[in-house]
């Protein structure tokens, strides 16, 4: 059965949980009334209730009525959340999707004491505009289940199935990575203001230029250096700017930032124990 016809419970209505719900509904393939979002302070979700989503502070009830359970709580909140819903989880009925950094599928099944299928997913906040890069992985899900989860996340962007041991790396590159690219756009816009543009103009120009650069790679399947070569002429202004950035460690800093995020993501759950 397609996930489109299933009832979804999102446990943890924080930023990612809300963005996921909105993205699924915006795709047109999921109806808000089939999506339940939980949060302790439900008043923070009043706006979603008016859009037709089911809002509750009762995790147990949400799981009992769902087919697909998406867990989007913080790593340090996971054990308490799993203990709360343990009795309601049915290994024959439920599919669990975990968007919790640093937590393996086995960690979840061991805590629940049930061999429920668990798929780890790592989207990013562009899920709100259906442009997420989502990586999915599992150590115990069937091929059919993986296809269903891919179908679900394909409605809110692009989805790539990877080995579970790479999910932490995907967290750094894709989930944290969106912040890195946003910071680079912010820096470009500040540079634009320095050379004479109004702040709003500079930000729009920088964002559209970044969008164009990404589109070149995605649509033409080329390598960044091939595209860079097309705009760098001998003694030109582009190569002068690139070299100035590299002298100050632009690429090195970016790489180190991704590596540091991967290290931190891998310890978010175990460091709390």
N, C-alpha and C positions, 0 to 999 in steps of 0.2 A: 504493500500500500504506500502511496506517496505521502511524504510528510505534510503536503499541502492539506490533506484531509484530516490530519491529526490535531489533537489539542495539545498546546504547548504551555508549560509552566516555566517561567523564568524566576529562579530563586535568587533574589538579590537585585532589587531595582535601583542600582546605582547608575553611573554614567553608561557603562557598557551594556547593562541589561536594558536600560531605556532605549539606547540607540539601536540595539538589536531589534527590539519590539517595533520601533518606528520604521526601521528599514524593511522588516518583513512585511509590515502592513503597506508601506509605500510601494512595494513590488507588485501589489495587486493580487498576489497568489495566496495571501494569508489574511483572514478576517480578524479584526481586533477582538471580536467577541470570542474567538478561539484561543486567545493569548492571555494568560494570567500572569501578572507581575506581582511579586511579593516584596514588601519592605516593612521594617518595624514601624517607621513613621509614615503611614499611608497618606497623610496630608501632603507630603512632598510629591505625591503622584496624582493629585487631584486633576491636573490638566490632562493626564492620560485617561482617566476615568471618563472625562467628558468626550474623549475621542472614541469611546466604545470598548477600551481594554478593560479586563476584569482586574480589579485591584484588591489586594488583601494583605493582612499581616500574618495569615495562617499558612505556614509552609506545608503542613501536613495535608490540609484540605486541598491545596493547590496541586500537590503531587498525586493525591488520590484520584483527582479528576482528569489528570493529564496522561498523555501517551509518551510525550517527549519532555524530559526535564532538563532544562539548561541551568547549570550552576554558575553564577557570575559573582559570587562573594569574594572577599579578599582572602588570601591564603590563611591568615591568622584566624579567620572566622569559619573556615571550612569544617573542622572537626565538629564544632557545635552544631552547624547546619546539618551535617550528615547524621549526627546522633538524633537530631530532632525529627528527621524524615525517615529514619531507618525502617520503622514498622510499616510505613506506607509503600516503600519501594518493593515492587514485584518484578523479579528477574524475568518472568515470562511475558510481562506486559510492557515494562518501561524500557526506554532508551535514555541513558544519561549522557548529556553533552557537558563537558567541563571546560570552562573558560577561566580556569584558576591557574595562575603561573606557578611553575615549579612542583606541581602535583601530578604524579603518574596515575594511570588508570588503576594500577594495582593498589596504590595508596587508598583509592576510593573504595574499591571492592573489599579490601581488607577491613577498612573502617566500618563498612556496612555489613560485612559478614555474608554477602550475597554475590553470586556471580552474574550480576547484571551487566549488560553490555555498556561499556563506557567509551565514548569517543572524545578525545581531547581536540579542542578547536582554539585557534588563536587568530581572531579577526583584529581589525583596528577600527578607530573611530570613524573612518570614512564609510563605515557600514551605514551611517545615517543617511548618506547620499548615494547608497548602493554602489560604492566604489572601493569596498574593502578588498585587501589581499588577505585571504583567510587560509591558514594551513590546518589540516586535519590529520589525525593519526589515532591508531588504536592497537592494543595488543590482544584484544579479545572479541572485537566486533566482526560480524560476518561481512562478506563482500556486499550483500544486499543492504545491510545497515549502512556501510560506508557510502554506498551509492545514494541512499536516502539523505544522509547528512550533507553530502556534496550538493545534491539538488537543493537542499534548504539554503545553504550559504551561497550557492551560485545566483540566487535571486537578489543578493545584496552585494555582489562584486564578483571577484574571481576566486576560485578555490583550488588548492593544490594538496594532494595527499602525499605525506612524507612519513619517514620512520619516526616512531615516537621519541627516540632519543634526540631528535633534532627539533622537537617542539620548543625547547628552551631557547635554542638559537633563533627560531622563527619569532619568538617573543621579542627578542632584541632587534631583529632586522625589520620586522613588519609592524608589530604593535608599538614598541618604543620608537621604532624608526620613523613613524609618521611625525613624531615630535621633532626629530632631528631635521627632517626635510622642511617642516614648518619653521624651525629656527633659521635654517639657511635662507628661506624666503624672506623672513623678517630681516635678516642681515642685509640681503640684497635690496630690500625696500629702504632700509636706512642709508645704504650707500647711494641709492637714487635720490633721497632727500638731500644728502650731502652735495650732490652735483647739480641741484637746482629744481627738482620736482617737488610738488606738494606731497605730503605724506600719503594721502589717499590715492593719488595718481601713481606714486612710486610703488605702493603695495599692490595695486591692480596690475601694473606692468610686470612686476616681479612674479606674481602668482601665475599670470597668463604665460609668461616666458617659461616658468617651471613646468606648467601643464604641457606646453608645446614640446619641451625637451623630452618629457616622459613619453608623450605620444609618438615622437620619432622612433624611440627605441621599441615601444610595444607594437606599433603598427608596421614598421619596416624591418623589425627583427635584426637590427644592427647593434654593433658594440658602441659604447659611449665614445671611445677614442676615434672611431671612424667618423662620427658626427663632429667631434671636436676638430679633427683635421680639416673639415670643410670650412671652418670659420677662423682658422689660424693661418695667417699668411706671414711670410718672412718679415721680421722687424715690425709686425703689426701690433695693433692695440690689444687684440684678444690674447695673444701669447704673452704679452707683457703683463696683463692682468692675472692670467693663470699662474705665471711664474712667481709673481709677487705673493699670491695666496699660498703657493707651495713653500716659498721661503719661510712663511710663518706657520707652516705645518697644517694646512687645511685638510689634506687627505689623511695624514697621520692622525690628526685629532678626531676625525670622523670615524676612522677604523677603531681607534682606542675606545671611543664612546660606545660603539656597538659591542665590543668585547666586554667592556665593563658592565653594560646592561645585561649581557648574557650571564655573567658571573653572578650578578645580584639576583636575577630572575631565578636562577637555579637554586638559590638558598632561601627564597622567601617563605617557603613552607617549613623546611627542616630547621631553619634558624629559630623558628618560634617555639620549637619543642624543647 
